[in-house]
Amino acid sequence: MDIPRIVAVLLMVLEWTRPGLPSPLRPICDSRVLDHVIKEARDTEAAMRSCREGCGLAEPMTVPLTSVDFTVWEKKDIQEQAREVQAGLSLLGKAINVVRASVTNAALHSLIDNSYSNINNIGQVVRRLNIQEYNPSSSVSGGEDTLRASTTSELFSVHTNFLRGKVRLLLSSAPACNQDPS
């Protein structure tokens, strides 16, 4: 590792350990981290589009709607936005977990595992925003804010669009991500 990289890593570590900063949240607040997760989701989506055998869904899966009415979204408080994102992450996690169990192709399985891990990690970040945790038993799946994905390609398209839309909107407006670091 050359000297500039070592210095950069040390500066990042020092920034994260500085008192008063919510260190676990700062990396996801950096849009480049979410951009990387979205790129990985797009790669999985593309791989699923090209998959011909062993990639089908046995039955349609309930997934969140990805469209955003910005007027309605902006009228919601951060709690409502977070609950909507948490509900969507929960649905996506369940659907991706079903796909994980059924796909046997090793390369695809690795991509799916990564997608599942990213969904769980984003869910943990949203929970750390000190927003009331989403309770899936209090919500009815298949309601007006959901749709049915009948192919893995469709499922991973929803996954990508959900990250690009509602997750990005929530994280970009989260108070923890908008704190002045000084």
N, CA and C atoms as a LAMMPS dump frame, in Angstrom:
ITEM: TIMESTEP
0
ITEM: NUMBER OF ATOMS
546
ITEM: BOX BOUNDS ff ff ff
-5.0000000000000000e+02 5.0000000000000000e+02
-5.0000000000000000e+02 5.0000000000000000e+02
-5.0000000000000000e+02 5.0000000000000000e+02
ITEM: ATOMS id mol type element x y z
1 1 1 N 0.858 -1.174 0
2 1 2 C 0 0 0
3 1 3 C 0.898 1.229 0
4 2 1 N 0.657 2.147 -0.91
5 2 2 C 1.513 3.323 -0.962
6 2 3 C 1.091 4.354 0.09
7 3 1 N 1.937 5.346 0.306
8 3 2 C 1.768 6.335 1.364
9 3 3 C 0.444 7.111 1.237
10 4 1 N 0.056 7.614 0.055
11 4 2 C -1.211 8.354 -0.002
12 4 3 C -2.426 7.521 0.422
13 5 1 N -2.427 6.249 0.093
14 5 2 C -3.549 5.388 0.497
15 5 3 C -3.56 5.186 2.005
16 6 1 N -2.39 5.002 2.599
17 6 2 C -2.305 4.83 4.047
18 6 3 C -2.819 6.084 4.741
19 7 1 N -2.413 7.247 4.248
20 7 2 C -2.862 8.508 4.83
21 7 3 C -4.383 8.639 4.695
22 8 1 N -4.921 8.289 3.553
23 8 2 C -6.367 8.375 3.353
24 8 3 C -7.112 7.457 4.318
25 9 1 N -6.616 6.241 4.489
26 9 2 C -7.255 5.304 5.414
27 9 3 C -7.161 5.828 6.843
28 10 1 N -6.014 6.335 7.229
29 10 2 C -5.865 6.881 8.578
30 10 3 C -6.799 8.062 8.809
31 11 1 N -6.948 8.931 7.821
32 11 2 C -7.854 10.075 7.958
33 11 3 C -9.3 9.612 8.12
34 12 1 N -9.675 8.58 7.369
35 12 2 C -11.038 8.054 7.503
36 12 3 C -11.257 7.48 8.896
37 13 1 N -10.283 6.717 9.395
38 13 2 C -10.408 6.119 10.718
39 13 3 C -10.491 7.207 11.785
40 14 1 N -9.645 8.214 11.666
41 14 2 C -9.673 9.32 12.629
42 14 3 C -11.005 10.06 12.582
43 15 1 N -11.546 10.276 11.402
44 15 2 C -12.837 10.95 11.255
45 15 3 C -13.944 10.135 11.932
46 16 1 N -13.924 8.826 11.752
47 16 2 C -14.971 7.967 12.32
48 16 3 C -14.856 7.863 13.837
49 17 1 N -13.651 8.001 14.384
50 17 2 C -13.473 7.847 15.82
51 17 3 C -13.593 9.16 16.566
52 18 1 N -13.754 10.248 15.865
53 18 2 C -13.892 11.55 16.505
54 18 3 C -15.169 11.56 17.343
55 19 1 N -15.105 12.03 18.586
56 19 2 C -16.284 12.023 19.461
57 19 3 C -17.451 12.816 18.857
58 20 1 N -18.64 12.296 19.099
59 20 2 C -19.837 13.025 18.683
60 20 3 C -20.353 12.69 17.306
61 21 1 N -19.585 11.97 16.504
62 21 2 C -20.061 11.614 15.173
63 21 3 C -20.667 10.222 15.186
64 22 1 N -21.763 10.041 14.514
65 22 2 C -22.375 8.709 14.443
66 22 3 C -21.635 7.841 13.436
67 23 1 N -20.518 7.292 13.837
68 23 2 C -19.63 6.598 12.916
69 23 3 C -20.261 5.5 12.078
70 24 1 N -21.183 4.675 12.588
71 24 2 C -21.709 3.625 11.723
72 24 3 C -22.534 4.155 10.56
73 25 1 N -23.054 5.382 10.664
74 25 2 C -23.916 5.902 9.621
75 25 3 C -23.164 6.645 8.529
76 26 1 N -22.05 7.22 8.849
77 26 2 C -21.376 8.094 7.904
78 26 3 C -21.08 7.439 6.56
79 27 1 N -20.598 6.202 6.505
80 27 2 C -20.315 5.632 5.191
81 27 3 C -21.55 5.522 4.297
82 28 1 N -22.708 5.136 4.812
83 28 2 C -23.885 5.019 3.96
84 28 3 C -24.403 6.401 3.582
85 29 1 N -24.087 7.403 4.364
86 29 2 C -24.492 8.764 4.011
87 29 3 C -23.689 9.275 2.814
88 30 1 N -22.561 8.669 2.578
89 30 2 C -21.758 9.008 1.406
90 30 3 C -22.449 8.374 0.199
91 31 1 N -22.9 9.192 -0.722
92 31 2 C -23.676 8.687 -1.862
93 31 3 C -22.889 7.677 -2.693
94 32 1 N -21.566 7.725 -2.622
95 32 2 C -20.757 6.762 -3.383
96 32 3 C -20.956 5.341 -2.88
97 33 1 N -21.219 5.179 -1.584
98 33 2 C -21.46 3.846 -1.029
99 33 3 C -22.776 3.303 -1.577
100 34 1 N -23.823 4.119 -1.525
101 34 2 C -25.11 3.675 -2.067
102 34 3 C -25.01 3.46 -3.573
103 35 1 N -24.256 4.307 -4.261
104 35 2 C -24.061 4.123 -5.705
105 35 3 C -23.429 2.759 -5.996
106 36 1 N -22.485 2.35 -5.161
107 36 2 C -21.833 1.048 -5.332
108 36 3 C -22.839 -0.095 -5.117
109 37 1 N -23.675 0.031 -4.106
110 37 2 C -24.699 -0.984 -3.84
111 37 3 C -25.671 -1.051 -5.015
112 38 1 N -26.041 0.099 -5.557
113 38 2 C -26.951 0.142 -6.704
114 38 3 C -26.299 -0.489 -7.926
115 39 1 N -25.014 -0.237 -8.126
116 39 2 C -24.306 -0.853 -9.258
117 39 3 C -24.313 -2.376 -9.12
118 40 1 N -24.081 -2.859 -7.912
119 40 2 C -24.129 -4.306 -7.687
120 40 3 C -25.531 -4.855 -7.957
121 41 1 N -26.552 -4.105 -7.569
122 41 2 C -27.932 -4.533 -7.828
123 41 3 C -28.197 -4.586 -9.329
124 42 1 N -27.69 -3.591 -10.062
125 42 2 C -27.843 -3.596 -11.526
126 42 3 C -27.14 -4.791 -12.148
127 43 1 N -25.956 -5.117 -11.64
128 43 2 C -25.22 -6.277 -12.155
129 43 3 C -26.018 -7.57 -11.927
130 44 1 N -26.619 -7.695 -10.768
131 44 2 C -27.439 -8.876 -10.469
132 44 3 C -28.657 -8.905 -11.38
133 45 1 N -29.272 -7.758 -11.552
134 45 2 C -30.435 -7.663 -12.446
135 45 3 C -30.065 -8.107 -13.862
136 46 1 N -28.923 -7.636 -14.372
137 46 2 C -28.477 -8.005 -15.721
138 46 3 C -28.19 -9.503 -15.809
139 47 1 N -27.571 -10.047 -14.778
140 47 2 C -27.275 -11.488 -14.776
141 47 3 C -28.568 -12.302 -14.773
142 48 1 N -29.549 -11.841 -14.05
143 48 2 C -30.827 -12.555 -14.006
144 48 3 C -31.573 -12.458 -15.335
145 49 1 N -31.432 -11.344 -16.01
146 49 2 C -32.063 -11.196 -17.33
147 49 3 C -31.485 -12.186 -18.32
148 50 1 N -30.199 -12.465 -18.183
149 50 2 C -29.551 -13.366 -19.141
150 50 3 C -29.634 -14.836 -18.721
151 51 1 N -30.094 -15.106 -17.531
152 51 2 C -30.198 -16.486 -17.048
153 51 3 C -31.371 -17.184 -17.717
154 52 1 N -31.125 -18.384 -18.204
155 52 2 C -32.167 -19.128 -18.917
156 52 3 C -32.656 -20.353 -18.163
157 53 1 N -31.809 -20.963 -17.332
158 53 2 C -32.201 -22.189 -16.638
159 53 3 C -31.991 -22.056 -15.142
160 54 1 N -32.943 -22.557 -14.379
161 54 2 C -32.817 -22.587 -12.927
162 54 3 C -32.924 -21.237 -12.261
163 55 1 N -33.533 -20.267 -12.928
164 55 2 C -33.622 -18.919 -12.367
165 55 3 C -35.053 -18.438 -12.213
166 56 1 N -35.986 -19.301 -12.477
167 56 2 C -37.385 -18.889 -12.414
168 56 3 C -37.914 -18.87 -10.999
169 57 1 N -39.018 -18.183 -10.823
170 57 2 C -39.717 -18.181 -9.544
171 57 3 C -40.812 -19.236 -9.596
172 58 1 N -40.933 -20.012 -8.547
173 58 2 C -41.98 -21.03 -8.488
174 58 3 C -43.358 -20.381 -8.445
175 59 1 N -43.431 -19.232 -7.812
176 59 2 C -44.684 -18.469 -7.737
177 59 3 C -44.333 -16.991 -7.649
178 60 1 N -45.249 -16.12 -8.059
179 60 2 C -44.973 -14.676 -7.989
180 60 3 C -44.693 -14.235 -6.545
181 61 1 N -43.795 -13.269 -6.409
182 61 2 C -43.399 -12.761 -5.093
183 61 3 C -43.937 -11.347 -4.908
184 62 1 N -44.338 -11.024 -3.689
185 62 2 C -44.785 -9.68 -3.354
186 62 3 C -43.557 -8.799 -3.161
187 63 1 N -43.528 -7.682 -3.867
188 63 2 C -42.417 -6.729 -3.787
189 63 3 C -42.994 -5.319 -3.644
190 64 1 N -42.182 -4.376 -3.176
191 64 2 C -42.694 -3.02 -2.992
192 64 3 C -42.829 -2.275 -4.319
193 65 1 N -43.757 -1.352 -4.349
194 65 2 C -43.823 -0.433 -5.487
195 65 3 C -42.599 0.459 -5.427
196 66 1 N -42.069 0.805 -6.573
197 66 2 C -40.871 1.643 -6.587
198 66 3 C -41.161 3.063 -7.031
199 67 1 N -42.337 3.289 -7.574
200 67 2 C -42.653 4.64 -8.032
201 67 3 C -42.813 5.564 -6.832
202 68 1 N -42.411 6.808 -7.02
203 68 2 C -42.467 7.79 -5.946
204 68 3 C -43.232 9.008 -6.441
205 69 1 N -44.281 9.363 -5.739
206 69 2 C -44.965 10.632 -5.962
207 69 3 C -44.267 11.611 -5.022
208 70 1 N -43.423 12.464 -5.574
209 70 2 C -42.579 13.321 -4.751
210 70 3 C -43.384 14.263 -3.866
211 71 1 N -44.533 14.703 -4.322
212 71 2 C -45.381 15.574 -3.507
213 71 3 C -45.846 14.829 -2.264
214 72 1 N -46.297 13.601 -2.446
215 72 2 C -46.753 12.788 -1.317
216 72 3 C -45.572 12.426 -0.42
217 73 1 N -44.45 12.028 -1.019
218 73 2 C -43.264 11.623 -0.25
219 73 3 C -42.786 12.764 0.642
220 74 1 N -42.722 13.963 0.103
221 74 2 C -42.215 15.1 0.872
222 74 3 C -43.159 15.518 1.996
223 75 1 N -44.43 15.176 1.886
224 75 2 C -45.389 15.494 2.95
225 75 3 C -45.281 14.518 4.116
226 76 1 N -44.678 13.362 3.872
227 76 2 C -44.51 12.375 4.941
228 76 3 C -43.362 12.808 5.839
229 77 1 N -43.497 12.518 7.146
230 77 2 C -42.361 12.781 8.026
231 77 3 C -41.345 11.656 7.873
232 78 1 N -40.19 11.842 8.458
233 78 2 C -39.089 10.883 8.301
234 78 3 C -39.488 9.502 8.836
235 79 1 N -40.331 9.475 9.864
236 79 2 C -40.797 8.185 10.419
237 79 3 C -41.6 7.415 9.381
238 80 1 N -42.535 8.082 8.718
239 80 2 C -43.362 7.419 7.703
240 80 3 C -42.51 6.956 6.522
241 81 1 N -41.577 7.806 6.095
242 81 2 C -40.693 7.438 4.992
243 81 3 C -39.873 6.207 5.366
244 82 1 N -39.341 6.209 6.577
245 82 2 C -38.515 5.084 7.029
246 82 3 C -39.336 3.807 7.121
247 83 1 N -40.561 3.904 7.62
248 83 2 C -41.405 2.709 7.699
249 83 3 C -41.681 2.158 6.301
250 84 1 N -41.904 3.043 5.339
251 84 2 C -42.146 2.602 3.965
252 84 3 C -40.907 1.901 3.394
253 85 1 N -39.741 2.468 3.656
254 85 2 C -38.494 1.853 3.19
255 85 3 C -38.268 0.523 3.906
256 86 1 N -38.487 0.486 5.218
257 86 2 C -38.297 -0.756 5.959
258 86 3 C -39.256 -1.84 5.478
259 87 1 N -40.495 -1.47 5.196
260 87 2 C -41.467 -2.449 4.685
261 87 3 C -40.993 -2.99 3.337
262 88 1 N -40.507 -2.1 2.474
263 88 2 C -40.005 -2.527 1.172
264 88 3 C -38.778 -3.41 1.29
265 89 1 N -37.863 -3.047 2.181
266 89 2 C -36.663 -3.866 2.392
267 89 3 C -37.036 -5.243 2.92
268 90 1 N -38.034 -5.282 3.795
269 90 2 C -38.492 -6.562 4.332
270 90 3 C -39.043 -7.452 3.216
271 91 1 N -39.887 -6.884 2.355
272 91 2 C -40.439 -7.657 1.232
273 91 3 C -39.341 -8.126 0.287
274 92 1 N -38.409 -7.227 -0.032
275 92 2 C -37.316 -7.601 -0.931
276 92 3 C -36.43 -8.673 -0.306
277 93 1 N -36.143 -8.538 0.981
278 93 2 C -35.322 -9.535 1.665
279 93 3 C -35.961 -10.912 1.621
280 94 1 N -37.26 -10.968 1.87
281 94 2 C -37.965 -12.26 1.822
282 94 3 C -37.937 -12.846 0.412
283 95 1 N -38.205 -12.016 -0.583
284 95 2 C -38.23 -12.503 -1.972
285 95 3 C -36.841 -12.954 -2.42
286 96 1 N -35.824 -12.168 -2.107
287 96 2 C -34.468 -12.533 -2.508
288 96 3 C -34.022 -13.795 -1.782
289 97 1 N -34.445 -13.961 -0.543
290 97 2 C -34.106 -15.174 0.196
291 97 3 C -34.725 -16.408 -0.456
292 98 1 N -35.941 -16.286 -0.98
293 98 2 C -36.569 -17.399 -1.699
294 98 3 C -35.752 -17.744 -2.94
295 99 1 N -35.299 -16.722 -3.654
296 99 2 C -34.49 -16.942 -4.858
297 99 3 C -33.156 -17.574 -4.47
298 100 1 N -32.572 -17.115 -3.376
299 100 2 C -31.303 -17.691 -2.899
300 100 3 C -31.415 -19.196 -2.714
301 101 1 N -32.536 -19.626 -2.176
302 101 2 C -32.727 -21.045 -1.884
303 101 3 C -32.955 -21.876 -3.144
304 102 1 N -33.378 -21.23 -4.224
305 102 2 C -33.739 -22.012 -5.416
306 102 3 C -32.695 -21.987 -6.531
307 103 1 N -31.84 -20.981 -6.577
308 103 2 C -30.851 -20.878 -7.652
309 103 3 C -29.634 -21.737 -7.318
310 104 1 N -29.21 -22.529 -8.283
311 104 2 C -28.082 -23.436 -8.06
312 104 3 C -26.804 -22.986 -8.759
313 105 1 N -26.9 -22.092 -9.723
314 105 2 C -25.734 -21.585 -10.435
315 105 3 C -24.849 -20.813 -9.447
316 106 1 N -23.589 -21.246 -9.302
317 106 2 C -22.689 -20.677 -8.294
318 106 3 C -22.436 -19.186 -8.502
319 107 1 N -22.221 -18.763 -9.745
320 107 2 C -21.953 -17.345 -10.013
321 107 3 C -23.172 -16.496 -9.662
322 108 1 N -24.339 -16.962 -10.054
323 108 2 C -25.567 -16.232 -9.73
324 108 3 C -25.831 -16.254 -8.229
325 109 1 N -25.545 -17.379 -7.607
326 109 2 C -25.779 -17.495 -6.169
327 109 3 C -24.944 -16.463 -5.413
328 110 1 N -23.729 -16.25 -5.854
329 110 2 C -22.863 -15.256 -5.223
330 110 3 C -23.462 -13.85 -5.354
331 111 1 N -23.96 -13.505 -6.532
332 111 2 C -24.595 -12.205 -6.741
333 111 3 C -25.844 -12.054 -5.87
334 112 1 N -26.627 -13.113 -5.786
335 112 2 C -27.858 -13.079 -4.99
336 112 3 C -27.521 -12.951 -3.507
337 113 1 N -26.524 -13.696 -3.047
338 113 2 C -26.081 -13.575 -1.652
339 113 3 C -25.668 -12.146 -1.343
340 114 1 N -24.948 -11.525 -2.274
341 114 2 C -24.5 -10.157 -2.092
342 114 3 C -25.697 -9.205 -2.018
343 115 1 N -26.689 -9.417 -2.876
344 115 2 C -27.896 -8.586 -2.847
345 115 3 C -28.63 -8.738 -1.522
346 116 1 N -28.747 -9.967 -1.062
347 116 2 C -29.417 -10.227 0.216
348 116 3 C -28.668 -9.534 1.358
349 117 1 N -27.357 -9.642 1.344
350 117 2 C -26.533 -9 2.367
351 117 3 C -26.702 -7.474 2.324
352 118 1 N -26.709 -6.904 1.127
353 118 2 C -26.878 -5.456 0.991
354 118 3 C -28.233 -4.998 1.522
355 119 1 N -29.285 -5.764 1.246
356 119 2 C -30.622 -5.428 1.757
357 119 3 C -30.596 -5.421 3.288
358 120 1 N -30 -6.444 3.877
359 120 2 C -29.916 -6.511 5.344
360 120 3 C -29.081 -5.363 5.909
361 121 1 N -27.971 -5.033 5.26
362 121 2 C -27.124 -3.939 5.733
363 121 3 C -27.845 -2.599 5.666
364 122 1 N -28.557 -2.361 4.587
365 122 2 C -29.31 -1.109 4.477
366 122 3 C -30.403 -1.069 5.544
367 123 1 N -31.043 -2.208 5.786
368 123 2 C -32.041 -2.272 6.853
369 123 3 C -31.46 -1.916 8.206
370 124 1 N -30.244 -2.386 8.485
371 124 2 C -29.575 -2.051 9.746
372 124 3 C -29.277 -0.559 9.824
373 125 1 N -28.851 0.03 8.719
374 125 2 C -28.569 1.462 8.703
375 125 3 C -29.842 2.244 8.977
376 126 1 N -30.936 1.86 8.336
377 126 2 C -32.202 2.56 8.55
378 126 3 C -32.621 2.44 10.016
379 127 1 N -32.439 1.275 10.619
380 127 2 C -32.767 1.108 12.04
381 127 3 C -31.894 1.997 12.916
382 128 1 N -30.65 2.217 12.524
383 128 2 C -29.735 3.047 13.314
384 128 3 C -30.038 4.54 13.194
385 129 1 N -30.932 4.89 12.324
386 129 2 C -31.289 6.303 12.178
387 129 3 C -32.193 6.771 13.327
388 130 1 N -32.36 5.913 14.333
389 130 2 C -33.216 6.2 15.486
390 130 3 C -34.648 6.462 15.074
391 131 1 N -35.09 5.665 14.133
392 131 2 C -36.461 5.732 13.657
393 131 3 C -37.144 4.465 14.144
394 132 1 N -38.389 4.582 14.536
395 132 2 C -39.12 3.42 15.04
396 132 3 C -39.007 2.27 14.046
397 133 1 N -38.674 1.093 14.558
398 133 2 C -38.466 -0.067 13.698
399 133 3 C -39.777 -0.559 13.104
400 134 1 N -39.691 -0.977 11.857
401 134 2 C -40.838 -1.527 11.144
402 134 3 C -41.166 -2.902 11.692
403 135 1 N -42.445 -3.153 11.935
404 135 2 C -42.904 -4.453 12.418
405 135 3 C -43.735 -5.088 11.315
406 136 1 N -43.193 -6.095 10.593
407 136 2 C -43.907 -6.665 9.455
408 136 3 C -45.266 -7.259 9.811
409 137 1 N -45.488 -7.68 11.045
410 137 2 C -46.771 -8.276 11.401
411 137 3 C -47.892 -7.246 11.451
412 138 1 N -47.541 -5.959 11.549
413 138 2 C -48.578 -4.933 11.615
414 138 3 C -48.971 -4.432 10.234
415 139 1 N -48.359 -4.967 9.2
416 139 2 C -48.654 -4.531 7.837
417 139 3 C -49.193 -5.703 7.03
418 140 1 N -50.043 -5.385 6.102
419 140 2 C -50.608 -6.417 5.238
420 140 3 C -49.813 -6.432 3.942
421 141 1 N -49.15 -7.557 3.638
422 141 2 C -48.424 -7.634 2.373
423 141 3 C -49.419 -7.841 1.248
424 142 1 N -49.083 -7.328 0.092
425 142 2 C -49.971 -7.433 -1.046
426 142 3 C -50.942 -6.265 -1.111
427 143 1 N -50.722 -5.256 -0.283
428 143 2 C -51.606 -4.099 -0.258
429 143 3 C -51.342 -3.167 -1.416
430 144 1 N -51.801 -1.942 -1.25
431 144 2 C -51.716 -0.985 -2.352
432 144 3 C -50.284 -0.545 -2.662
433 145 1 N -49.366 -0.717 -1.74
434 145 2 C -47.988 -0.299 -1.967
435 145 3 C -47.104 -1.439 -2.438
436 146 1 N -47.708 -2.511 -2.95
437 146 2 C -46.938 -3.654 -3.422
438 146 3 C -47.41 -4.08 -4.804
439 147 1 N -46.602 -4.928 -5.413
440 147 2 C -46.966 -5.564 -6.67
441 147 3 C -46.406 -6.966 -6.645
442 148 1 N -46.694 -7.74 -7.665
443 148 2 C -46.231 -9.127 -7.733
444 148 3 C -45.187 -9.248 -8.838
445 149 1 N -44.019 -9.767 -8.488
446 149 2 C -42.974 -10.045 -9.471
447 149 3 C -43.078 -11.511 -9.842
448 150 1 N -43.168 -11.774 -11.131
449 150 2 C -43.339 -13.168 -11.563
450 150 3 C -42.057 -13.778 -12.114
451 151 1 N -41.005 -12.978 -12.285
452 151 2 C -39.716 -13.496 -12.757
453 151 3 C -38.601 -12.938 -11.87
454 152 1 N -37.466 -13.617 -11.85
455 152 2 C -36.331 -13.108 -11.077
456 152 3 C -35.824 -11.801 -11.672
457 153 1 N -35.893 -11.685 -12.983
458 153 2 C -35.487 -10.446 -13.633
459 153 3 C -36.337 -9.277 -13.139
460 154 1 N -37.632 -9.503 -13.064
461 154 2 C -38.544 -8.459 -12.573
462 154 3 C -38.258 -8.144 -11.103
463 155 1 N -38.027 -9.168 -10.299
464 155 2 C -37.709 -8.977 -8.883
465 155 3 C -36.474 -8.104 -8.711
466 156 1 N -35.411 -8.41 -9.46
467 156 2 C -34.178 -7.652 -9.286
468 156 3 C -34.248 -6.266 -9.935
469 157 1 N -35.138 -6.082 -10.878
470 157 2 C -35.397 -4.747 -11.411
471 157 3 C -36.056 -3.882 -10.335
472 158 1 N -37.016 -4.467 -9.631
473 158 2 C -37.667 -3.758 -8.519
474 158 3 C -36.628 -3.441 -7.449
475 159 1 N -35.772 -4.4 -7.145
476 159 2 C -34.714 -4.215 -6.15
477 159 3 C -33.853 -2.996 -6.504
478 160 1 N -33.382 -2.946 -7.742
479 160 2 C -32.549 -1.831 -8.184
480 160 3 C -33.297 -0.507 -8.089
481 161 1 N -34.519 -0.48 -8.592
482 161 2 C -35.299 0.758 -8.595
483 161 3 C -35.668 1.22 -7.191
484 162 1 N -35.903 0.282 -6.287
485 162 2 C -36.209 0.645 -4.903
486 162 3 C -35.001 1.328 -4.258
487 163 1 N -33.813 0.789 -4.507
488 163 2 C -32.592 1.411 -3.978
489 163 3 C -32.37 2.798 -4.58
490 164 1 N -32.57 2.9 -5.883
491 164 2 C -32.357 4.18 -6.582
492 164 3 C -33.386 5.228 -6.181
493 165 1 N -34.562 4.784 -5.765
494 165 2 C -35.637 5.715 -5.458
495 165 3 C -35.804 5.96 -3.974
496 166 1 N -36.615 5.147 -3.341
497 166 2 C -37.018 5.402 -1.958
498 166 3 C -35.866 5.327 -0.959
499 167 1 N -34.957 4.373 -1.142
500 167 2 C -33.825 4.28 -0.204
501 167 3 C -32.941 5.521 -0.335
502 168 1 N -32.631 5.915 -1.565
503 168 2 C -31.798 7.111 -1.762
504 168 3 C -32.483 8.35 -1.191
505 169 1 N -33.783 8.494 -1.431
506 169 2 C -34.507 9.653 -0.906
507 169 3 C -34.467 9.687 0.616
508 170 1 N -34.684 8.538 1.248
509 170 2 C -34.674 8.49 2.711
510 170 3 C -33.3 8.854 3.257
511 171 1 N -32.262 8.224 2.728
512 171 2 C -30.919 8.477 3.261
513 171 3 C -30.445 9.895 2.979
514 172 1 N -30.845 10.461 1.856
515 172 2 C -30.403 11.827 1.538
516 172 3 C -31.068 12.867 2.432
517 173 1 N -32.229 12.527 3.006
518 173 2 C -32.903 13.489 3.872
519 173 3 C -32.807 13.128 5.347
520 174 1 N -32.177 12.02 5.681
521 174 2 C -32.072 11.601 7.082
522 174 3 C -31.25 12.609 7.88
523 175 1 N -31.74 12.994 9.054
524 175 2 C -30.999 13.966 9.872
525 175 3 C -29.566 13.541 10.167
526 176 1 N -29.341 12.246 10.418
527 176 2 C -27.982 11.776 10.72
528 176 3 C -27.035 11.978 9.555
529 177 1 N -27.575 11.966 8.33
530 177 2 C -26.738 12.144 7.138
531 177 3 C -26.543 13.617 6.802
532 178 1 N -27.288 14.476 7.459
533 178 2 C -27.183 15.907 7.163
534 178 3 C -26.577 16.689 8.309
535 179 1 N -25.923 15.986 9.232
536 179 2 C -25.282 16.671 10.35
537 179 3 C -24.038 17.378 9.87
538 180 1 N -23.797 18.525 10.451
539 180 2 C -22.578 19.266 10.145
540 180 3 C -21.439 18.639 10.935
541 181 1 N -20.414 18.098 10.255
542 181 2 C -19.353 17.386 10.953
543 181 3 C -18.423 18.259 11.769
544 182 1 N -18.584 19.559 11.743
545 182 2 C -17.654 20.397 12.501
546 182 3 C -18.08 20.621 13.922
